Amino acid sequence: MSKEFDYEKWVNECYDKKLNQEIDNANKDHAFFLFEKLLDKAYRDKEDVKIISHQLFADFYNELIEKVQKILDNGNKIDIIIETEVEDKKKNTFYTTFCKFISKASLNFEGLPNFIVVGEHAYRYETDKDSIKAIANFNDPEMGKFINKLFVDIKAKLVQI
């Protein structure tokens, strides 16, 4: 008899042991769980967080407010770039709470990847936005540095526009 794969247990093990293990994800619940664990890592390891999102969907991001506030209270930085306007900004509590940390990408950046990077080693990077397919890792310095640099380069171009 085969035992059902326990995704959350496996992600927790990768998080707890700081494993350099690629984690696949193509499910909204798994994406949310990975976001939570990455934010936990930012708090635990006192690291900054960078996010690029097509749009900050309230039903996803509003559930992360406490974790993001905890990171800020810990002295860490949060930097967010969104590609499009946030729908119904007044009902998007995440947006209204953290708007001073959010930059809007210009039309020059249409088609940006969605990702979160914590420090320079941990990330969740969507490989297909339409199907929420992504890869994640809690300790991949090579890819983590690449994604971090990608964010910094995009942010620098926003300032120039």
ROKERO-122423 format. One record per residue: residue number from 1; chain; x, y, z negated of N, C-alpha, C in turn. Coordinates in pm, whole numbers, plus 50000, padded with zeros to 5 digits. Atoms other than C-alpha are relative to their C-alpha. Example, Ala and Ser with C-alpha at 12.3 -4.5 7.8 and 13.67 -1.06 7.14 Angstrom:
<recs>
- resi, chain, nxx, nyy, nzz, caxx, cayy, cazz, cxx, cyy, czz
- 1, A, 50089, 49881, 50000, 51230, 49550, 49220, 50090, 50120, 50000 .
- 2, A, 49918, 49881, 50006, 51367, 49894, 49286, 49923, 50109, 49927 .
</recs>
This chain:
<recs>
- resi, chain, nxx, nyy, nzz, caxx, cayy, cazz, cxx, cyy, czz
- 1, A, 50085, 49884, 50000, 50000, 50000, 50000, 50090, 50124, 50000 .
- 2, A, 49917, 49880, 49992, 50147, 50336, 50102, 49947, 50109, 49908 .
- 3, A, 50035, 49892, 50091, 50150, 50622, 49860, 49988, 50130, 50080 .
- 4, A, 50020, 49874, 49930, 50016, 50958, 49981, 50111, 50099, 49962 .
- 5, A, 49893, 49903, 50021, 50284, 51225, 50023, 49948, 50117, 49917 .
- 6, A, 50037, 49891, 50089, 50266, 51486, 49745, 50083, 50123, 50038 .
- 7, A, 49929, 49882, 49947, 50362, 51811, 49921, 50045, 50094, 49889 .
- 8, A, 49966, 49905, 50106, 50352, 52033, 49613, 50111, 49946, 49910 .
- 9, A, 49895, 50061, 50082, 50564, 51790, 49411, 50135, 50011, 50070 .
- 10, A, 49877, 49993, 49922, 50820, 51782, 49689, 50053, 50144, 50006 .
- 11, A, 49959, 49859, 49997, 50826, 52165, 49721, 50056, 50041, 49864 .
- 12, A, 49952, 49970, 50135, 50863, 52194, 49343, 50139, 49943, 49976 .
- 13, A, 49868, 50061, 50015, 51158, 51955, 49354, 50106, 50081, 50076 .
- 14, A, 49907, 49918, 49922, 51324, 52160, 49630, 50029, 50132, 49929 .
- 15, A, 49987, 49873, 50075, 51262, 52477, 49425, 50083, 49980, 49873 .
- 16, A, 49933, 50023, 50128, 51375, 52335, 49089, 50148, 49966, 50017 .
- 17, A, 49862, 50045, 49980, 51691, 52173, 49226, 50078, 50088, 50097 .
- 18, A, 49937, 49907, 49904, 51766, 52460, 49469, 50059, 49923, 50118 .
- 19, A, 49954, 50085, 49890, 51791, 52207, 49751, 50006, 50076, 50131 .
- 20, A, 49993, 49952, 49863, 51902, 52298, 50101, 49926, 49896, 50084 .
- 21, A, 50087, 50098, 49935, 51610, 52105, 50248, 49894, 50075, 50081 .
- 22, A, 50102, 49936, 49917, 51396, 52217, 50542, 49863, 49945, 49965 .
- 23, A, 50136, 50036, 50037, 51028, 52217, 50451, 49908, 50047, 50112 .
- 24, A, 50095, 49965, 49896, 50770, 52207, 50730, 49868, 50040, 49937 .
- 25, A, 50127, 49950, 50052, 50438, 52381, 50687, 49912, 50042, 50117 .
- 26, A, 50095, 49959, 49896, 50132, 52414, 50913, 49860, 50000, 49942 .
- 27, A, 50125, 50005, 50073, 49855, 52460, 50660, 49994, 50123, 49911 .
- 28, A, 50012, 49875, 50076, 49723, 52777, 50493, 50025, 49978, 49850 .
- 29, A, 49978, 50027, 50143, 49719, 52618, 50145, 50147, 49976, 49971 .
- 30, A, 49857, 50024, 50018, 50077, 52498, 50186, 50078, 50130, 50015 .
- 31, A, 49933, 49871, 49981, 50180, 52841, 50314, 49989, 50083, 49873 .
- 32, A, 50021, 49923, 50123, 50030, 53003, 50006, 50086, 49944, 49887 .
- 33, A, 49919, 50062, 50105, 50201, 52753, 49776, 50148, 50035, 50018 .
- 34, A, 49860, 49963, 49973, 50536, 52822, 49944, 50026, 50146, 49965 .
- 35, A, 49985, 49858, 50036, 50484, 53198, 49909, 50012, 50015, 49849 .
- 36, A, 49995, 49992, 50146, 50413, 53154, 49539, 50135, 49953, 49946 .
- 37, A, 49872, 50053, 50049, 50725, 52942, 49487, 50116, 50092, 50038 .
- 38, A, 49894, 49907, 49961, 50940, 53187, 49682, 49998, 50125, 49912 .
- 39, A, 50009, 49886, 50091, 50810, 53472, 49468, 50047, 49961, 49860 .
- 40, A, 49948, 50051, 50128, 50879, 53259, 49158, 50153, 50000, 50002 .
- 41, A, 49854, 50003, 49985, 51235, 53215, 49287, 50057, 50141, 49989 .
- 42, A, 49952, 49861, 50007, 51274, 53591, 49333, 50004, 50046, 49855 .
- 43, A, 50004, 49962, 50141, 51171, 53642, 48971, 50108, 49926, 49920 .
- 44, A, 49906, 50083, 50076, 51376, 53353, 48831, 50145, 50039, 50026 .
- 45, A, 49861, 49975, 49962, 51694, 53440, 49022, 50031, 50149, 50016 .
- 46, A, 49983, 49854, 49993, 51645, 53820, 49009, 50046, 50043, 50139 .
- 47, A, 49966, 49969, 49862, 51646, 53857, 49388, 49891, 50086, 50064 .
- 48, A, 50092, 49915, 49926, 51486, 54103, 49627, 49920, 49919, 50101 .
- 49, A, 50092, 50067, 49908, 51200, 54011, 49860, 49976, 50090, 50121 .
- 50, A, 50033, 49930, 49876, 51150, 54112, 50222, 49894, 49917, 50074 .
- 51, A, 50110, 50068, 49931, 50832, 54031, 50415, 49969, 50073, 50129 .
- 52, A, 50060, 49946, 49878, 50722, 54084, 50773, 49872, 49921, 50023 .
- 53, A, 50131, 50061, 49980, 50355, 54018, 50834, 49930, 50069, 50115 .
- 54, A, 50080, 49940, 49893, 50138, 54069, 51138, 49898, 50094, 49938 .
- 55, A, 50098, 49921, 50073, 49872, 54191, 50900, 49991, 49942, 49860 .
- 56, A, 50009, 50047, 50139, 49836, 54167, 50524, 49857, 49957, 49971 .
- 57, A, 50137, 50047, 50021, 49522, 53956, 50510, 49968, 49996, 49851 .
- 58, A, 50038, 49987, 50141, 49346, 54033, 50181, 49977, 49864, 49935 .
- 59, A, 50030, 50130, 50062, 49227, 53675, 50124, 50125, 49921, 49965 .
- 60, A, 49873, 50067, 50029, 49592, 53562, 50119, 50082, 50083, 49900 .
- 61, A, 49908, 49917, 50079, 49791, 53852, 49976, 49942, 50048, 49868 .
- 62, A, 50058, 49953, 50127, 49545, 53969, 49707, 50026, 49902, 49886 .
- 63, A, 49973, 50103, 50102, 49616, 53641, 49525, 50146, 50004, 49952 .
- 64, A, 49857, 49995, 50035, 49987, 53732, 49505, 50038, 50125, 49921 .
- 65, A, 49972, 49871, 50065, 49955, 54070, 49330, 50077, 49983, 49869 .
- 66, A, 49933, 50017, 50130, 50055, 53948, 48983, 50145, 49960, 50016 .
- 67, A, 49862, 50047, 49980, 50365, 53768, 49110, 50089, 50111, 50055 .
- 68, A, 49922, 49891, 49944, 50479, 54066, 49315, 50026, 50107, 49893 .
- 69, A, 49982, 49900, 50106, 50423, 54304, 49023, 50103, 49952, 49898 .
- 70, A, 49904, 50058, 50094, 50621, 54070, 48797, 50144, 50016, 50053 .
- 71, A, 49869, 49983, 49938, 50913, 54086, 49043, 50045, 50146, 49989 .
- 72, A, 49967, 49858, 50011, 50901, 54465, 49049, 50033, 50038, 49857 .
- 73, A, 49974, 49974, 50142, 50882, 54477, 48669, 50134, 49943, 49955 .
- 74, A, 49873, 50065, 50029, 51191, 54255, 48669, 50119, 50080, 50056 .
- 75, A, 49895, 49917, 49943, 51385, 54528, 48852, 50041, 49964, 50141 .
- 76, A, 49969, 50040, 49863, 51383, 54363, 49192, 49922, 50084, 50099 .
- 77, A, 50062, 49921, 49895, 51288, 54527, 49520, 49909, 49912, 50086 .
- 78, A, 50091, 50062, 49903, 51001, 54441, 49753, 49997, 50094, 50119 .
- 79, A, 50005, 49919, 49879, 51013, 54563, 50112, 49916, 49923, 50102 .
- 80, A, 50096, 50067, 49912, 50732, 54485, 50356, 49984, 50081, 50129 .
- 81, A, 50031, 49940, 49870, 50685, 54556, 50726, 49876, 49930, 50054 .
- 82, A, 50118, 50058, 49935, 50346, 54507, 50889, 50000, 50043, 50146 .
- 83, A, 49999, 49975, 49856, 50297, 54486, 51262, 49879, 50081, 50045 .
- 84, A, 50122, 49932, 49958, 49938, 54613, 51287, 49935, 50067, 49879 .
- 85, A, 50074, 49936, 50108, 49697, 54822, 51084, 49934, 49895, 49912 .
- 86, A, 50068, 50087, 50095, 49554, 54658, 50774, 49850, 50025, 50011 .
- 87, A, 50146, 49986, 49993, 49183, 54589, 50815, 49945, 50029, 49861 .
- 88, A, 50071, 49967, 50124, 48961, 54740, 50546, 50097, 50023, 49884 .
- 89, A, 49895, 49969, 50099, 49247, 54893, 50347, 49946, 50017, 49859 .
- 90, A, 50056, 49974, 50133, 49018, 54992, 50060, 49968, 49871, 49925 .
- 91, A, 50030, 50127, 50065, 48923, 54629, 49991, 50123, 49910, 49988 .
- 92, A, 49877, 50077, 50007, 49279, 54504, 50032, 50082, 50052, 49882 .
- 93, A, 49936, 49956, 50125, 49403, 54538, 49676, 50151, 49989, 50008 .
- 94, A, 49855, 50013, 49983, 49749, 54412, 49769, 50054, 50124, 50069 .
- 95, A, 49956, 49883, 49926, 49783, 54692, 50022, 49993, 50126, 49915 .
- 96, A, 50015, 49876, 50078, 49650, 54964, 49792, 50097, 50002, 49881 .
- 97, A, 49908, 50008, 50114, 49871, 54843, 49504, 50145, 50024, 50041 .
- 98, A, 49859, 49998, 49960, 50196, 54815, 49700, 50028, 50081, 50126 .
- 99, A, 49985, 49926, 49874, 50148, 55060, 49991, 50132, 50077, 50009 .
- 100, A, 49873, 49925, 49994, 50461, 55255, 49893, 50119, 49912, 50040 .
- 101, A, 49894, 50093, 49959, 50667, 54942, 49973, 49979, 49947, 50141 .
- 102, A, 50040, 50054, 49870, 50502, 54888, 50313, 50029, 50100, 50110 .
- 103, A, 49975, 49921, 49879, 50621, 55019, 50650, 49921, 49938, 50114 .
- 104, A, 50070, 50051, 49882, 50422, 54990, 50970, 50095, 50003, 50117 .
- 105, A, 49916, 50008, 49881, 50610, 54872, 51276, 49932, 50078, 50113 .
- 106, A, 50055, 49929, 49885, 50567, 55079, 51587, 49960, 49900, 50107 .
- 107, A, 50039, 50088, 49889, 50426, 54941, 51909, 50122, 49935, 50065 .
- 108, A, 49878, 50057, 49942, 50786, 54876, 52012, 50031, 49862, 49943 .
- 109, A, 49968, 50125, 50067, 50785, 54578, 51777, 49889, 49897, 50008 .
- 110, A, 50108, 50097, 49987, 50480, 54388, 51895, 50059, 49859, 50014 .
- 111, A, 49954, 50138, 49994, 50527, 54015, 51844, 50107, 49966, 49898 .
- 112, A, 49902, 50030, 50104, 50739, 54027, 51530, 49969, 49865, 49935 .
- 113, A, 50025, 50125, 50073, 50787, 53698, 51346, 49945, 50031, 49861 .
- 114, A, 50046, 49990, 50139, 50607, 53648, 51015, 50099, 49924, 49914 .
- 115, A, 49912, 50072, 50091, 50840, 53564, 50730, 50008, 50069, 49866 .
- 116, A, 49960, 49947, 50130, 50937, 53610, 50370, 50141, 49947, 49977 .
- 117, A, 49864, 50042, 50034, 51302, 53603, 50268, 50029, 50051, 49860 .
- 118, A, 49967, 49969, 50139, 51419, 53598, 49907, 50151, 49992, 49987 .
- 119, A, 49854, 49996, 50005, 51776, 53708, 49851, 50055, 49972, 50138 .
- 120, A, 49942, 50038, 49871, 51987, 53556, 50122, 50005, 49848, 50020 .
- 121, A, 49994, 50145, 49989, 51914, 53187, 50077, 49864, 49933, 50018 .
- 122, A, 50132, 50064, 50002, 51539, 53122, 50055, 49904, 50075, 50093 .
- 123, A, 50088, 49938, 49903, 51271, 53183, 50314, 49884, 49907, 50039 .
- 124, A, 50104, 50068, 49923, 50953, 53083, 50493, 49987, 50078, 50128 .
- 125, A, 49995, 49935, 49871, 50969, 53161, 50863, 49901, 49931, 50093 .
- 126, A, 50101, 50059, 49911, 50670, 53109, 51092, 50057, 49985, 50140 .
- 127, A, 49955, 50028, 49864, 50763, 52944, 51418, 49885, 50013, 50099 .
- 128, A, 50119, 49982, 49917, 50404, 52973, 51550, 49892, 50066, 49916 .
- 129, A, 50096, 49925, 50081, 50178, 53245, 51406, 49857, 49948, 50016 .
- 130, A, 50138, 50042, 49975, 49862, 53108, 51567, 49961, 49875, 49921 .
- 131, A, 50031, 50125, 50071, 49886, 52767, 51400, 50060, 49997, 49860 .
- 132, A, 49937, 49986, 50132, 50067, 52887, 51084, 50115, 49900, 49982 .
- 133, A, 49886, 50091, 50011, 50355, 52649, 51165, 50121, 50079, 49953 .
- 134, A, 49885, 49931, 50056, 50660, 52740, 50965, 50100, 49901, 49945 .
- 135, A, 49897, 50075, 50073, 50983, 52618, 50815, 50036, 50083, 49878 .
- 136, A, 49961, 49933, 50123, 51095, 52700, 50465, 50119, 49928, 49941 .
- 137, A, 49885, 50059, 50067, 51399, 52639, 50249, 50031, 50087, 49879 .
- 138, A, 49967, 49926, 50121, 51507, 52738, 49900, 50149, 50026, 49983 .
- 139, A, 49856, 49981, 50015, 51883, 52727, 49958, 50073, 49976, 50132 .
- 140, A, 49934, 50010, 49870, 51992, 52775, 50319, 50067, 50134, 50029 .
- 141, A, 49933, 49870, 49986, 52254, 53052, 50321, 50011, 50048, 50145 .
- 142, A, 49982, 49960, 49860, 52305, 53049, 50699, 49871, 50061, 50057 .
- 143, A, 50127, 49949, 49947, 51938, 53090, 50799, 49949, 50116, 49915 .
- 144, A, 50043, 49892, 50088, 51862, 53305, 50495, 50068, 50132, 50034 .
- 145, A, 49926, 49878, 49963, 52132, 53555, 50588, 49954, 50051, 50136 .
- 146, A, 50048, 49961, 49868, 52011, 53553, 50949, 49866, 50073, 49990 .
- 147, A, 50132, 49939, 50014, 51651, 53631, 50849, 50010, 50134, 49925 .
- 148, A, 49979, 49876, 50074, 51764, 53894, 50598, 50054, 50109, 50093 .
- 149, A, 49942, 49904, 49906, 51975, 54065, 50867, 49896, 50043, 50104 .
- 150, A, 50107, 49967, 49905, 51682, 54048, 51112, 49909, 50106, 49940 .
- 151, A, 50085, 49902, 50067, 51466, 54234, 50860, 50069, 50136, 49991 .
- 152, A, 49925, 49875, 50017, 51735, 54495, 50790, 50013, 50072, 50135 .
- 153, A, 49987, 49940, 49867, 51789, 54553, 51164, 49868, 50061, 50048 .
- 154, A, 50133, 49948, 49960, 51414, 54595, 51230, 49967, 50123, 49918 .
- 155, A, 50029, 49887, 50089, 51376, 54826, 50930, 50082, 50123, 50042 .
- 156, A, 49914, 49890, 49956, 51669, 55040, 51053, 49944, 50066, 50127 .
- 157, A, 50058, 49946, 49876, 51502, 55080, 51392, 49871, 50075, 49972 .
- 158, A, 50123, 49929, 50038, 51176, 55185, 51222, 50033, 50141, 49955 .
- 159, A, 49960, 49871, 50054, 51355, 55469, 51047, 50040, 50094, 50114 .
- 160, A, 49953, 49919, 49888, 51500, 55588, 51378, 49886, 50050, 50088 .
- 161, A, 50110, 49966, 49910, 51162, 55607, 51552, 49926, 50122, 49953 .
</recs>
